[in-house]
Amino acid sequence: MEAQNIKPAEIVKASAKLGRDDATQIAEQAKKMIVAKGKKIRTFEIGKEGVTEDAVDAMLGPTGNLRAPCIRSKKLVLVGFNEDVYLEELS
């Protein structure tokens, strides 16, 4: 993010342990969500029907907590890290 001159408005420490309800609230504020787990990339379009359980499940790690990093930029949510996705979506 530093290379792209992106400054976060808010940083939440990992010790906060955000769970399913928090992940759902974050996803509900988005129109598009991209979840990266290693090389696997999943894109979810959040429409009138709301957030699916599948989308929320993708946001959570094996302990049931929100995976990091999680970035919200306007109506876009990025969960997990993939450099190519970050460059494409945040540039």
PDB file of N, CA, C and O in Angstrom, chain B, residues numbered from 101:
ATOM      1  N   MET B 101       0.824  -1.184   0.000  1.00  0.00           N
ATOM      2  CA  MET B 101       0.000   0.000   0.000  1.00  0.00           C
ATOM      3  C   MET B 101       0.872   1.253   0.000  1.00  0.00           C
ATOM      4  O   MET B 101       0.505   2.273  -0.582  1.00  0.00           O
ATOM      5  N   GLU B 102       2.006   1.170   0.644  1.00  0.00           N
ATOM      6  CA  GLU B 102       2.909   2.311   0.660  1.00  0.00           C
ATOM      7  C   GLU B 102       3.386   2.650  -0.741  1.00  0.00           C
ATOM      8  O   GLU B 102       3.500   3.825  -1.089  1.00  0.00           O
ATOM      9  N   ALA B 103       3.667   1.627  -1.554  1.00  0.00           N
ATOM     10  CA  ALA B 103       4.152   1.852  -2.911  1.00  0.00           C
ATOM     11  C   ALA B 103       3.127   2.601  -3.760  1.00  0.00           C
ATOM     12  O   ALA B 103       3.499   3.322  -4.686  1.00  0.00           O
ATOM     13  N   GLN B 104       1.843   2.437  -3.452  1.00  0.00           N
ATOM     14  CA  GLN B 104       0.770   3.103  -4.189  1.00  0.00           C
ATOM     15  C   GLN B 104       0.317   4.391  -3.502  1.00  0.00           C
ATOM     16  O   GLN B 104      -0.638   5.030  -3.942  1.00  0.00           O
ATOM     17  N   ASN B 105       1.002   4.769  -2.428  1.00  0.00           N
ATOM     18  CA  ASN B 105       0.671   5.984  -1.666  1.00  0.00           C
ATOM     19  C   ASN B 105      -0.741   5.925  -1.083  1.00  0.00           C
ATOM     20  O   ASN B 105      -1.443   6.936  -1.055  1.00  0.00           O
ATOM     21  N   ILE B 106      -1.156   4.757  -0.624  1.00  0.00           N
ATOM     22  CA  ILE B 106      -2.478   4.579  -0.033  1.00  0.00           C
ATOM     23  C   ILE B 106      -2.351   4.668   1.476  1.00  0.00           C
ATOM     24  O   ILE B 106      -1.544   3.964   2.084  1.00  0.00           O
ATOM     25  N   LYS B 107      -3.151   5.535   2.074  1.00  0.00           N
ATOM     26  CA  LYS B 107      -3.130   5.731   3.520  1.00  0.00           C
ATOM     27  C   LYS B 107      -4.448   5.227   4.116  1.00  0.00           C
ATOM     28  O   LYS B 107      -5.517   5.680   3.708  1.00  0.00           O
ATOM     29  N   PRO B 108      -4.387   4.305   5.069  1.00  0.00           N
ATOM     30  CA  PRO B 108      -5.620   3.810   5.680  1.00  0.00           C
ATOM     31  C   PRO B 108      -6.267   4.862   6.580  1.00  0.00           C
ATOM     32  O   PRO B 108      -5.579   5.586   7.299  1.00  0.00           O
ATOM     33  N   ALA B 109      -7.592   4.936   6.531  1.00  0.00           N
ATOM     34  CA  ALA B 109      -8.330   5.845   7.395  1.00  0.00           C
ATOM     35  C   ALA B 109      -8.478   5.252   8.794  1.00  0.00           C
ATOM     36  O   ALA B 109      -8.588   5.981   9.781  1.00  0.00           O
ATOM     37  N   GLU B 110      -8.478   3.927   8.866  1.00  0.00           N
ATOM     38  CA  GLU B 110      -8.637   3.241  10.145  1.00  0.00           C
ATOM     39  C   GLU B 110      -7.881   1.919  10.097  1.00  0.00           C
ATOM     40  O   GLU B 110      -7.903   1.210   9.090  1.00  0.00           O
ATOM     41  N   ILE B 111      -7.223   1.605  11.182  1.00  0.00           N
ATOM     42  CA  ILE B 111      -6.530   0.324  11.318  1.00  0.00           C
ATOM     43  C   ILE B 111      -7.088  -0.352  12.563  1.00  0.00           C
ATOM     44  O   ILE B 111      -7.111   0.232  13.646  1.00  0.00           O
ATOM     45  N   VAL B 112      -7.539  -1.593  12.393  1.00  0.00           N
ATOM     46  CA  VAL B 112      -8.050  -2.368  13.517  1.00  0.00           C
ATOM     47  C   VAL B 112      -7.042  -3.471  13.792  1.00  0.00           C
ATOM     48  O   VAL B 112      -6.698  -4.241  12.895  1.00  0.00           O
ATOM     49  N   LYS B 113      -6.575  -3.550  15.008  1.00  0.00           N
ATOM     50  CA  LYS B 113      -5.587  -4.561  15.376  1.00  0.00           C
ATOM     51  C   LYS B 113      -6.180  -5.961  15.276  1.00  0.00           C
ATOM     52  O   LYS B 113      -7.370  -6.167  15.514  1.00  0.00           O
ATOM     53  N   ALA B 114      -5.333  -6.910  14.923  1.00  0.00           N
ATOM     54  CA  ALA B 114      -5.774  -8.300  14.779  1.00  0.00           C
ATOM     55  C   ALA B 114      -6.303  -8.860  16.093  1.00  0.00           C
ATOM     56  O   ALA B 114      -7.120  -9.781  16.082  1.00  0.00           O
ATOM     57  N   SER B 115      -5.862  -8.331  17.203  1.00  0.00           N
ATOM     58  CA  SER B 115      -6.325  -8.811  18.504  1.00  0.00           C
ATOM     59  C   SER B 115      -7.805  -8.508  18.734  1.00  0.00           C
ATOM     60  O   SER B 115      -8.392  -9.018  19.689  1.00  0.00           O
ATOM     61  N   ALA B 116      -8.421  -7.684  17.873  1.00  0.00           N
ATOM     62  CA  ALA B 116      -9.844  -7.348  18.016  1.00  0.00           C
ATOM     63  C   ALA B 116     -10.732  -8.555  17.739  1.00  0.00           C
ATOM     64  O   ALA B 116     -11.869  -8.593  18.209  1.00  0.00           O
ATOM     65  N   LYS B 117     -10.244  -9.543  16.989  1.00  0.00           N
ATOM     66  CA  LYS B 117     -10.979 -10.784  16.699  1.00  0.00           C
ATOM     67  C   LYS B 117     -12.385 -10.515  16.169  1.00  0.00           C
ATOM     68  O   LYS B 117     -13.377 -10.794  16.843  1.00  0.00           O
ATOM     69  N   LEU B 118     -12.458  -9.977  14.970  1.00  0.00           N
ATOM     70  CA  LEU B 118     -13.744  -9.720  14.341  1.00  0.00           C
ATOM     71  C   LEU B 118     -14.312 -11.032  13.815  1.00  0.00           C
ATOM     72  O   LEU B 118     -13.609 -11.783  13.140  1.00  0.00           O
ATOM     73  N   GLY B 119     -15.566 -11.312  14.113  1.00  0.00           N
ATOM     74  CA  GLY B 119     -16.189 -12.583  13.761  1.00  0.00           C
ATOM     75  C   GLY B 119     -17.200 -12.481  12.641  1.00  0.00           C
ATOM     76  O   GLY B 119     -17.177 -11.541  11.846  1.00  0.00           O
ATOM     77  N   ARG B 120     -18.100 -13.472  12.587  1.00  0.00           N
ATOM     78  CA  ARG B 120     -19.099 -13.586  11.518  1.00  0.00           C
ATOM     79  C   ARG B 120     -20.005 -12.355  11.438  1.00  0.00           C
ATOM     80  O   ARG B 120     -20.259 -11.847  10.346  1.00  0.00           O
ATOM     81  N   ASP B 121     -20.486 -11.881  12.563  1.00  0.00           N
ATOM     82  CA  ASP B 121     -21.376 -10.711  12.539  1.00  0.00           C
ATOM     83  C   ASP B 121     -20.653  -9.484  11.984  1.00  0.00           C
ATOM     84  O   ASP B 121     -21.222  -8.725  11.199  1.00  0.00           O
ATOM     85  N   ASP B 122     -19.403  -9.294  12.391  1.00  0.00           N
ATOM     86  CA  ASP B 122     -18.615  -8.168  11.899  1.00  0.00           C
ATOM     87  C   ASP B 122     -18.368  -8.301  10.395  1.00  0.00           C
ATOM     88  O   ASP B 122     -18.480  -7.324   9.654  1.00  0.00           O
ATOM     89  N   ALA B 123     -18.032  -9.511   9.952  1.00  0.00           N
ATOM     90  CA  ALA B 123     -17.785  -9.756   8.528  1.00  0.00           C
ATOM     91  C   ALA B 123     -19.052  -9.474   7.719  1.00  0.00           C
ATOM     92  O   ALA B 123     -18.982  -8.885   6.640  1.00  0.00           O
ATOM     93  N   THR B 124     -20.197  -9.889   8.233  1.00  0.00           N
ATOM     94  CA  THR B 124     -21.461  -9.640   7.545  1.00  0.00           C
ATOM     95  C   THR B 124     -21.725  -8.147   7.414  1.00  0.00           C
ATOM     96  O   THR B 124     -22.145  -7.682   6.354  1.00  0.00           O
ATOM     97  N   GLN B 125     -21.486  -7.397   8.475  1.00  0.00           N
ATOM     98  CA  GLN B 125     -21.692  -5.941   8.435  1.00  0.00           C
ATOM     99  C   GLN B 125     -20.776  -5.279   7.416  1.00  0.00           C
ATOM    100  O   GLN B 125     -21.198  -4.379   6.689  1.00  0.00           O
ATOM    101  N   ILE B 126     -19.535  -5.716   7.363  1.00  0.00           N
ATOM    102  CA  ILE B 126     -18.591  -5.154   6.395  1.00  0.00           C
ATOM    103  C   ILE B 126     -19.056  -5.470   4.971  1.00  0.00           C
ATOM    104  O   ILE B 126     -19.062  -4.590   4.111  1.00  0.00           O
ATOM    105  N   ALA B 127     -19.440  -6.709   4.724  1.00  0.00           N
ATOM    106  CA  ALA B 127     -19.883  -7.120   3.389  1.00  0.00           C
ATOM    107  C   ALA B 127     -21.153  -6.391   2.967  1.00  0.00           C
ATOM    108  O   ALA B 127     -21.313  -6.071   1.789  1.00  0.00           O
ATOM    109  N   GLU B 128     -22.053  -6.126   3.900  1.00  0.00           N
ATOM    110  CA  GLU B 128     -23.309  -5.449   3.581  1.00  0.00           C
ATOM    111  C   GLU B 128     -23.086  -4.025   3.082  1.00  0.00           C
ATOM    112  O   GLU B 128     -23.961  -3.464   2.422  1.00  0.00           O
ATOM    113  N   GLN B 129     -21.954  -3.439   3.380  1.00  0.00           N
ATOM    114  CA  GLN B 129     -21.648  -2.075   2.947  1.00  0.00           C
ATOM    115  C   GLN B 129     -21.033  -2.040   1.550  1.00  0.00           C
ATOM    116  O   GLN B 129     -20.763  -0.966   1.013  1.00  0.00           O
ATOM    117  N   ALA B 130     -20.812  -3.214   0.964  1.00  0.00           N
ATOM    118  CA  ALA B 130     -20.133  -3.307  -0.330  1.00  0.00           C
ATOM    119  C   ALA B 130     -21.098  -3.616  -1.463  1.00  0.00           C
ATOM    120  O   ALA B 130     -22.198  -4.124  -1.248  1.00  0.00           O
ATOM    121  N   LYS B 131     -20.663  -3.297  -2.667  1.00  0.00           N
ATOM    122  CA  LYS B 131     -21.345  -3.751  -3.874  1.00  0.00           C
ATOM    123  C   LYS B 131     -20.551  -4.885  -4.495  1.00  0.00           C
ATOM    124  O   LYS B 131     -21.103  -5.737  -5.191  1.00  0.00           O
ATOM    125  N   LYS B 132     -19.234  -4.890  -4.233  1.00  0.00           N
ATOM    126  CA  LYS B 132     -18.348  -5.911  -4.778  1.00  0.00           C
ATOM    127  C   LYS B 132     -17.360  -6.313  -3.699  1.00  0.00           C
ATOM    128  O   LYS B 132     -16.828  -5.468  -2.980  1.00  0.00           O
ATOM    129  N   MET B 133     -17.118  -7.622  -3.593  1.00  0.00           N
ATOM    130  CA  MET B 133     -16.152  -8.114  -2.620  1.00  0.00           C
ATOM    131  C   MET B 133     -15.259  -9.130  -3.318  1.00  0.00           C
ATOM    132  O   MET B 133     -15.733 -10.007  -4.040  1.00  0.00           O
ATOM    133  N   ILE B 134     -13.961  -8.993  -3.088  1.00  0.00           N
ATOM    134  CA  ILE B 134     -12.992  -9.926  -3.650  1.00  0.00           C
ATOM    135  C   ILE B 134     -12.243 -10.559  -2.488  1.00  0.00           C
ATOM    136  O   ILE B 134     -11.687  -9.868  -1.634  1.00  0.00           O
ATOM    137  N   VAL B 135     -12.242 -11.895  -2.473  1.00  0.00           N
ATOM    138  CA  VAL B 135     -11.567 -12.636  -1.406  1.00  0.00           C
ATOM    139  C   VAL B 135     -10.422 -13.432  -2.020  1.00  0.00           C
ATOM    140  O   VAL B 135     -10.618 -14.215  -2.949  1.00  0.00           O
ATOM    141  N   ALA B 136      -9.227 -13.218  -1.485  1.00  0.00           N
ATOM    142  CA  ALA B 136      -8.036 -13.921  -1.962  1.00  0.00           C
ATOM    143  C   ALA B 136      -7.558 -14.875  -0.874  1.00  0.00           C
ATOM    144  O   ALA B 136      -7.332 -14.483   0.271  1.00  0.00           O
ATOM    145  N   LYS B 137      -7.409 -16.143  -1.268  1.00  0.00           N
ATOM    146  CA  LYS B 137      -6.819 -17.158  -0.386  1.00  0.00           C
ATOM    147  C   LYS B 137      -5.727 -17.819  -1.199  1.00  0.00           C
ATOM    148  O   LYS B 137      -5.989 -18.706  -2.011  1.00  0.00           O
ATOM    149  N   GLY B 138      -4.494 -17.378  -0.972  1.00  0.00           N
ATOM    150  CA  GLY B 138      -3.394 -17.867  -1.795  1.00  0.00           C
ATOM    151  C   GLY B 138      -3.594 -17.391  -3.220  1.00  0.00           C
ATOM    152  O   GLY B 138      -3.798 -16.200  -3.456  1.00  0.00           O
ATOM    153  N   LYS B 139      -3.538 -18.303  -4.165  1.00  0.00           N
ATOM    154  CA  LYS B 139      -3.740 -17.945  -5.573  1.00  0.00           C
ATOM    155  C   LYS B 139      -5.212 -17.992  -5.978  1.00  0.00           C
ATOM    156  O   LYS B 139      -5.564 -17.586  -7.086  1.00  0.00           O
ATOM    157  N   LYS B 140      -6.065 -18.483  -5.092  1.00  0.00           N
ATOM    158  CA  LYS B 140      -7.491 -18.590  -5.385  1.00  0.00           C
ATOM    159  C   LYS B 140      -8.167 -17.245  -5.121  1.00  0.00           C
ATOM    160  O   LYS B 140      -8.074 -16.693  -4.025  1.00  0.00           O
ATOM    161  N   ILE B 141      -8.849 -16.729  -6.146  1.00  0.00           N
ATOM    162  CA  ILE B 141      -9.538 -15.442  -6.051  1.00  0.00           C
ATOM    163  C   ILE B 141     -11.027 -15.677  -6.286  1.00  0.00           C
ATOM    164  O   ILE B 141     -11.416 -16.302  -7.273  1.00  0.00           O
ATOM    165  N   ARG B 142     -11.856 -15.174  -5.375  1.00  0.00           N
ATOM    166  CA  ARG B 142     -13.310 -15.270  -5.555  1.00  0.00           C
ATOM    167  C   ARG B 142     -13.896 -13.864  -5.515  1.00  0.00           C
ATOM    168  O   ARG B 142     -13.533 -13.047  -4.669  1.00  0.00           O
ATOM    169  N   THR B 143     -14.800 -13.600  -6.437  1.00  0.00           N
ATOM    170  CA  THR B 143     -15.459 -12.298  -6.508  1.00  0.00           C
ATOM    171  C   THR B 143     -16.942 -12.482  -6.214  1.00  0.00           C
ATOM    172  O   THR B 143     -17.591 -13.379  -6.751  1.00  0.00           O
ATOM    173  N   PHE B 144     -17.459 -11.625  -5.362  1.00  0.00           N
ATOM    174  CA  PHE B 144     -18.876 -11.654  -4.997  1.00  0.00           C
ATOM    175  C   PHE B 144     -19.491 -10.300  -5.315  1.00  0.00           C
ATOM    176  O   PHE B 144     -18.960  -9.261  -4.924  1.00  0.00           O
ATOM    177  N   GLU B 145     -20.605 -10.319  -6.022  1.00  0.00           N
ATOM    178  CA  GLU B 145     -21.376  -9.109  -6.280  1.00  0.00           C
ATOM    179  C   GLU B 145     -22.493  -9.080  -5.236  1.00  0.00           C
ATOM    180  O   GLU B 145     -23.272 -10.027  -5.123  1.00  0.00           O
ATOM    181  N   ILE B 146     -22.562  -7.998  -4.483  1.00  0.00           N
ATOM    182  CA  ILE B 146     -23.564  -7.872  -3.428  1.00  0.00           C
ATOM    183  C   ILE B 146     -24.727  -7.066  -4.006  1.00  0.00           C
ATOM    184  O   ILE B 146     -24.591  -5.873  -4.280  1.00  0.00           O
ATOM    185  N   GLY B 147     -25.850  -7.718  -4.185  1.00  0.00           N
ATOM    186  CA  GLY B 147     -27.008  -7.072  -4.796  1.00  0.00           C
ATOM    187  C   GLY B 147     -28.133  -6.863  -3.799  1.00  0.00           C
ATOM    188  O   GLY B 147     -27.923  -6.859  -2.586  1.00  0.00           O
ATOM    189  N   LYS B 148     -29.326  -6.691  -4.336  1.00  0.00           N
ATOM    190  CA  LYS B 148     -30.520  -6.453  -3.518  1.00  0.00           C
ATOM    191  C   LYS B 148     -30.813  -7.606  -2.570  1.00  0.00           C
ATOM    192  O   LYS B 148     -31.358  -7.405  -1.484  1.00  0.00           O
ATOM    193  N   GLU B 149     -30.442  -8.833  -2.993  1.00  0.00           N
ATOM    194  CA  GLU B 149     -30.704 -10.008  -2.150  1.00  0.00           C
ATOM    195  C   GLU B 149     -29.809 -10.046  -0.916  1.00  0.00           C
ATOM    196  O   GLU B 149     -30.054 -10.830   0.000  1.00  0.00           O
ATOM    197  N   GLY B 150     -28.782  -9.211  -0.884  1.00  0.00           N
ATOM    198  CA  GLY B 150     -27.912  -9.143   0.289  1.00  0.00           C
ATOM    199  C   GLY B 150     -26.709 -10.065   0.189  1.00  0.00           C
ATOM    200  O   GLY B 150     -26.386 -10.598  -0.873  1.00  0.00           O
ATOM    201  N   VAL B 151     -26.074 -10.229   1.305  1.00  0.00           N
ATOM    202  CA  VAL B 151     -24.844 -11.000   1.396  1.00  0.00           C
ATOM    203  C   VAL B 151     -25.173 -12.478   1.592  1.00  0.00           C
ATOM    204  O   VAL B 151     -25.993 -12.825   2.442  1.00  0.00           O
ATOM    205  N   THR B 152     -24.549 -13.328   0.824  1.00  0.00           N
ATOM    206  CA  THR B 152     -24.789 -14.761   0.949  1.00  0.00           C
ATOM    207  C   THR B 152     -23.916 -15.347   2.062  1.00  0.00           C
ATOM    208  O   THR B 152     -22.891 -14.777   2.435  1.00  0.00           O
ATOM    209  N   GLU B 153     -24.341 -16.477   2.570  1.00  0.00           N
ATOM    210  CA  GLU B 153     -23.546 -17.187   3.578  1.00  0.00           C
ATOM    211  C   GLU B 153     -22.198 -17.604   2.996  1.00  0.00           C
ATOM    212  O   GLU B 153     -21.181 -17.606   3.690  1.00  0.00           O
ATOM    213  N   ASP B 154     -22.208 -17.955   1.719  1.00  0.00           N
ATOM    214  CA  ASP B 154     -20.976 -18.348   1.036  1.00  0.00           C
ATOM    215  C   ASP B 154     -19.964 -17.197   1.037  1.00  0.00           C
ATOM    216  O   ASP B 154     -18.772 -17.415   1.253  1.00  0.00           O
ATOM    217  N   ALA B 155     -20.443 -15.980   0.795  1.00  0.00           N
ATOM    218  CA  ALA B 155     -19.558 -14.806   0.795  1.00  0.00           C
ATOM    219  C   ALA B 155     -18.972 -14.573   2.185  1.00  0.00           C
ATOM    220  O   ALA B 155     -17.776 -14.316   2.319  1.00  0.00           O
ATOM    221  N   VAL B 156     -19.795 -14.659   3.205  1.00  0.00           N
ATOM    222  CA  VAL B 156     -19.312 -14.453   4.577  1.00  0.00           C
ATOM    223  C   VAL B 156     -18.346 -15.576   4.966  1.00  0.00           C
ATOM    224  O   VAL B 156     -17.312 -15.315   5.582  1.00  0.00           O
ATOM    225  N   ASP B 157     -18.671 -16.806   4.615  1.00  0.00           N
ATOM    226  CA  ASP B 157     -17.772 -17.929   4.903  1.00  0.00           C
ATOM    227  C   ASP B 157     -16.395 -17.711   4.279  1.00  0.00           C
ATOM    228  O   ASP B 157     -15.376 -18.034   4.890  1.00  0.00           O
ATOM    229  N   ALA B 158     -16.363 -17.161   3.052  1.00  0.00           N
ATOM    230  CA  ALA B 158     -15.095 -16.919   2.368  1.00  0.00           C
ATOM    231  C   ALA B 158     -14.250 -15.876   3.098  1.00  0.00           C
ATOM    232  O   ALA B 158     -13.022 -15.900   3.014  1.00  0.00           O
ATOM    233  N   MET B 159     -14.902 -14.969   3.807  1.00  0.00           N
ATOM    234  CA  MET B 159     -14.192 -13.908   4.531  1.00  0.00           C
ATOM    235  C   MET B 159     -13.526 -14.402   5.813  1.00  0.00           C
ATOM    236  O   MET B 159     -12.624 -13.750   6.341  1.00  0.00           O
ATOM    237  N   LEU B 160     -13.969 -15.546   6.307  1.00  0.00           N
ATOM    238  CA  LEU B 160     -13.521 -16.031   7.611  1.00  0.00           C
ATOM    239  C   LEU B 160     -12.400 -17.050   7.487  1.00  0.00           C
ATOM    240  O   LEU B 160     -12.364 -17.856   6.557  1.00  0.00           O
ATOM    241  N   GLY B 161     -11.495 -16.996   8.438  1.00  0.00           N
ATOM    242  CA  GLY B 161     -10.417 -17.977   8.491  1.00  0.00           C
ATOM    243  C   GLY B 161     -10.862 -19.221   9.236  1.00  0.00           C
ATOM    244  O   GLY B 161     -12.026 -19.324   9.620  1.00  0.00           O
ATOM    245  N   PRO B 162      -9.955 -20.171   9.449  1.00  0.00           N
ATOM    246  CA  PRO B 162     -10.303 -21.431  10.104  1.00  0.00           C
ATOM    247  C   PRO B 162     -10.759 -21.266  11.555  1.00  0.00           C
ATOM    248  O   PRO B 162     -11.443 -22.142  12.086  1.00  0.00           O
ATOM    249  N   THR B 163     -10.395 -20.168  12.197  1.00  0.00           N
ATOM    250  CA  THR B 163     -10.816 -19.937  13.581  1.00  0.00           C
ATOM    251  C   THR B 163     -12.164 -19.230  13.668  1.00  0.00           C
ATOM    252  O   THR B 163     -12.695 -19.033  14.761  1.00  0.00           O
ATOM    253  N   GLY B 164     -12.722 -18.847  12.510  1.00  0.00           N
ATOM    254  CA  GLY B 164     -14.001 -18.149  12.503  1.00  0.00           C
ATOM    255  C   GLY B 164     -13.870 -16.647  12.594  1.00  0.00           C
ATOM    256  O   GLY B 164     -14.870 -15.940  12.719  1.00  0.00           O
ATOM    257  N   ASN B 165     -12.650 -16.155  12.532  1.00  0.00           N
ATOM    258  CA  ASN B 165     -12.420 -14.711  12.579  1.00  0.00           C
ATOM    259  C   ASN B 165     -12.175 -14.171  11.176  1.00  0.00           C
ATOM    260  O   ASN B 165     -11.751 -14.898  10.279  1.00  0.00           O
ATOM    261  N   LEU B 166     -12.451 -12.882  11.005  1.00  0.00           N
ATOM    262  CA  LEU B 166     -12.228 -12.213   9.733  1.00  0.00           C
ATOM    263  C   LEU B 166     -10.764 -12.333   9.330  1.00  0.00           C
ATOM    264  O   LEU B 166      -9.867 -12.052  10.125  1.00  0.00           O
ATOM    265  N   ARG B 167     -10.531 -12.750   8.090  1.00  0.00           N
ATOM    266  CA  ARG B 167      -9.165 -12.890   7.596  1.00  0.00           C
ATOM    267  C   ARG B 167      -8.551 -11.521   7.367  1.00  0.00           C
ATOM    268  O   ARG B 167      -9.257 -10.546   7.111  1.00  0.00           O
ATOM    269  N   ALA B 168      -7.256 -11.459   7.461  1.00  0.00           N
ATOM    270  CA  ALA B 168      -6.541 -10.199   7.284  1.00  0.00           C
ATOM    271  C   ALA B 168      -5.640 -10.312   6.066  1.00  0.00           C
ATOM    272  O   ALA B 168      -5.214 -11.411   5.712  1.00  0.00           O
ATOM    273  N   PRO B 169      -5.351  -9.215   5.435  1.00  0.00           N
ATOM    274  CA  PRO B 169      -5.940  -7.906   5.662  1.00  0.00           C
ATOM    275  C   PRO B 169      -7.350  -7.835   5.071  1.00  0.00           C
ATOM    276  O   PRO B 169      -7.724  -8.620   4.200  1.00  0.00           O
ATOM    277  N   CYS B 170      -8.099  -6.887   5.565  1.00  0.00           N
ATOM    278  CA  CYS B 170      -9.424  -6.593   5.040  1.00  0.00           C
ATOM    279  C   CYS B 170      -9.443  -5.096   4.751  1.00  0.00           C
ATOM    280  O   CYS B 170      -9.230  -4.276   5.644  1.00  0.00           O
ATOM    281  N   ILE B 171      -9.698  -4.757   3.504  1.00  0.00           N
ATOM    282  CA  ILE B 171      -9.690  -3.350   3.091  1.00  0.00           C
ATOM    283  C   ILE B 171     -11.057  -3.001   2.534  1.00  0.00           C
ATOM    284  O   ILE B 171     -11.616  -3.725   1.711  1.00  0.00           O
ATOM    285  N   ARG B 172     -11.582  -1.879   2.998  1.00  0.00           N
ATOM    286  CA  ARG B 172     -12.835  -1.358   2.461  1.00  0.00           C
ATOM    287  C   ARG B 172     -12.518  -0.032   1.777  1.00  0.00           C
ATOM    288  O   ARG B 172     -12.005   0.895   2.404  1.00  0.00           O
ATOM    289  N   SER B 173     -12.827   0.048   0.493  1.00  0.00           N
ATOM    290  CA  SER B 173     -12.602   1.263  -0.278  1.00  0.00           C
ATOM    291  C   SER B 173     -13.892   1.592  -1.012  1.00  0.00           C
ATOM    292  O   SER B 173     -14.235   0.959  -2.011  1.00  0.00           O
ATOM    293  N   LYS B 174     -14.595   2.581  -0.507  1.00  0.00           N
ATOM    294  CA  LYS B 174     -15.908   2.959  -1.039  1.00  0.00           C
ATOM    295  C   LYS B 174     -16.827   1.743  -0.985  1.00  0.00           C
ATOM    296  O   LYS B 174     -17.147   1.272   0.106  1.00  0.00           O
ATOM    297  N   LYS B 175     -17.256   1.225  -2.125  1.00  0.00           N
ATOM    298  CA  LYS B 175     -18.183   0.089  -2.154  1.00  0.00           C
ATOM    299  C   LYS B 175     -17.480  -1.218  -2.528  1.00  0.00           C
ATOM    300  O   LYS B 175     -18.116  -2.163  -2.996  1.00  0.00           O
ATOM    301  N   LEU B 176     -16.166  -1.261  -2.316  1.00  0.00           N
ATOM    302  CA  LEU B 176     -15.359  -2.441  -2.604  1.00  0.00           C
ATOM    303  C   LEU B 176     -14.746  -2.962  -1.316  1.00  0.00           C
ATOM    304  O   LEU B 176     -14.228  -2.185  -0.514  1.00  0.00           O
ATOM    305  N   VAL B 177     -14.800  -4.268  -1.115  1.00  0.00           N
ATOM    306  CA  VAL B 177     -14.142  -4.896   0.031  1.00  0.00           C
ATOM    307  C   VAL B 177     -13.159  -5.930  -0.517  1.00  0.00           C
ATOM    308  O   VAL B 177     -13.517  -6.767  -1.346  1.00  0.00           O
ATOM    309  N   LEU B 178     -11.914  -5.858  -0.038  1.00  0.00           N
ATOM    310  CA  LEU B 178     -10.877  -6.830  -0.375  1.00  0.00           C
ATOM    311  C   LEU B 178     -10.505  -7.577   0.884  1.00  0.00           C
ATOM    312  O   LEU B 178     -10.187  -6.961   1.902  1.00  0.00           O
ATOM    313  N   VAL B 179     -10.540  -8.889   0.829  1.00  0.00           N
ATOM    314  CA  VAL B 179     -10.186  -9.717   1.988  1.00  0.00           C
ATOM    315  C   VAL B 179      -9.051 -10.637   1.561  1.00  0.00           C
ATOM    316  O   VAL B 179      -9.112 -11.266   0.505  1.00  0.00           O
ATOM    317  N   GLY B 180      -8.018 -10.709   2.391  1.00  0.00           N
ATOM    318  CA  GLY B 180      -6.841 -11.494   2.042  1.00  0.00           C
ATOM    319  C   GLY B 180      -5.920 -10.655   1.177  1.00  0.00           C
ATOM    320  O   GLY B 180      -6.243  -9.516   0.842  1.00  0.00           O
ATOM    321  N   PHE B 181      -4.784 -11.210   0.817  1.00  0.00           N
ATOM    322  CA  PHE B 181      -3.823 -10.441   0.038  1.00  0.00           C
ATOM    323  C   PHE B 181      -3.475 -11.139  -1.258  1.00  0.00           C
ATOM    324  O   PHE B 181      -3.122 -12.319  -1.277  1.00  0.00           O
ATOM    325  N   ASN B 182      -3.583 -10.382  -2.348  1.00  0.00           N
ATOM    326  CA  ASN B 182      -3.095 -10.800  -3.651  1.00  0.00           C
ATOM    327  C   ASN B 182      -2.621  -9.524  -4.339  1.00  0.00           C
ATOM    328  O   ASN B 182      -3.423  -8.638  -4.634  1.00  0.00           O
ATOM    329  N   GLU B 183      -1.327  -9.433  -4.591  1.00  0.00           N
ATOM    330  CA  GLU B 183      -0.747  -8.201  -5.119  1.00  0.00           C
ATOM    331  C   GLU B 183      -1.384  -7.764  -6.429  1.00  0.00           C
ATOM    332  O   GLU B 183      -1.631  -6.575  -6.630  1.00  0.00           O
ATOM    333  N   ASP B 184      -1.652  -8.706  -7.318  1.00  0.00           N
ATOM    334  CA  ASP B 184      -2.253  -8.356  -8.608  1.00  0.00           C
ATOM    335  C   ASP B 184      -3.639  -7.741  -8.426  1.00  0.00           C
ATOM    336  O   ASP B 184      -3.978  -6.760  -9.087  1.00  0.00           O
ATOM    337  N   VAL B 185      -4.431  -8.313  -7.537  1.00  0.00           N
ATOM    338  CA  VAL B 185      -5.767  -7.776  -7.272  1.00  0.00           C
ATOM    339  C   VAL B 185      -5.661  -6.374  -6.675  1.00  0.00           C
ATOM    340  O   VAL B 185      -6.395  -5.471  -7.079  1.00  0.00           O
ATOM    341  N   TYR B 186      -4.753  -6.187  -5.717  1.00  0.00           N
ATOM    342  CA  TYR B 186      -4.576  -4.868  -5.101  1.00  0.00           C
ATOM    343  C   TYR B 186      -4.201  -3.827  -6.150  1.00  0.00           C
ATOM    344  O   TYR B 186      -4.772  -2.737  -6.178  1.00  0.00           O
ATOM    345  N   LEU B 187      -3.242  -4.160  -7.012  1.00  0.00           N
ATOM    346  CA  LEU B 187      -2.818  -3.212  -8.052  1.00  0.00           C
ATOM    347  C   LEU B 187      -3.953  -2.869  -8.989  1.00  0.00           C
ATOM    348  O   LEU B 187      -4.126  -1.709  -9.365  1.00  0.00           O
ATOM    349  N   GLU B 188      -4.735  -3.879  -9.374  1.00  0.00           N
ATOM    350  CA  GLU B 188      -5.837  -3.647 -10.302  1.00  0.00           C
ATOM    351  C   GLU B 188      -6.962  -2.847  -9.665  1.00  0.00           C
ATOM    352  O   GLU B 188      -7.483  -1.920 -10.285  1.00  0.00           O
ATOM    353  N   GLU B 189      -7.337  -3.181  -8.463  1.00  0.00           N
ATOM    354  CA  GLU B 189      -8.523  -2.581  -7.835  1.00  0.00           C
ATOM    355  C   GLU B 189      -8.240  -1.254  -7.121  1.00  0.00           C
ATOM    356  O   GLU B 189      -9.132  -0.412  -7.015  1.00  0.00           O
ATOM    357  N   LEU B 190      -7.028  -1.061  -6.637  1.00  0.00           N
ATOM    358  CA  LEU B 190      -6.750   0.135  -5.838  1.00  0.00           C
ATOM    359  C   LEU B 190      -5.942   1.193  -6.574  1.00  0.00           C
ATOM    360  O   LEU B 190      -5.629   2.241  -6.009  1.00  0.00           O
ATOM    361  N   SER B 191      -5.606   0.928  -7.824  1.00  0.00           N
ATOM    362  CA  SER B 191      -4.838   1.916  -8.601  1.00  0.00           C
ATOM    363  C   SER B 191      -5.748   2.862  -9.332  1.00  0.00           C
ATOM    364  O   SER B 191      -5.275   3.756 -10.033  1.00  0.00           O
TER     365      SER B 191
END
